[in-house]
Amino acid sequence: MANKTITVKLTKSLISCTDKQRANVAGLGLKRLHSAKTLENTPAVRGMIKKVIHLLEIVK
């Protein structure tokens, strides 16, 4: 299991998002546009990413 982390980058604005989507992005630790965060690759984190995947970019 060498790939235990996943890096996400916020690429789209939160202006027209719902409060739940904003909460998910904040829960991922992303604060402003083009911010990136390296997170543990757990089912909870993957579920949060799935809810806002249209706003994110997965960085390798």
N, C-alpha and C positions, 0 to 999 in steps of 0.2 A: 504494500500500500504506500507507494512513494508519493502519490498525489493527494495529500491530506488537506490542502488549502485551495481556495479558489479566489481569484481577484476579479472584482467587479468595478465598473466605472460608470458614473452617471452621465449619460450623453444627451438626454432630453430634459426639458424644463418641467417643473412640477406645477406650473401655473394652472393647467386645466385638469389636475388630478383630484381624486376624491380624498377625503381625510384618511381613509384606510390605506390608500396607496402612499400618501405622505408619511404615515406612521411606519409603513414597511420600509420605505427608503431611509427614514431616520433610524430604524432598528438595525439596518445594515451598516449604519455608521457613515452614510453619505450625506454631506451637508450642502454642498453647492455644485453647480454644473462642472463637469470634468474632474470631480474628485474621485479618487480611487481608494479601495480598501481591500486588504487581503484578509479573508475569513476562513474559518475551519469549514471543511466540506462535510456538513452534517445534514440529515434530513430536514431539520428545522430551517436552516439557512437556505437550502435548496428550495423549500416551499415558499419562503419569503421572496426569493429571486424570481420564482415562477409567477408570482402575483404581479410583479412590476417589470417583467422581462422586456416589455416594449420601451422602457425608459433606460435600460442598462446595456452595457457591452461587457461581455466576458473577455477579460484580458488573459492571454496565455503567458 
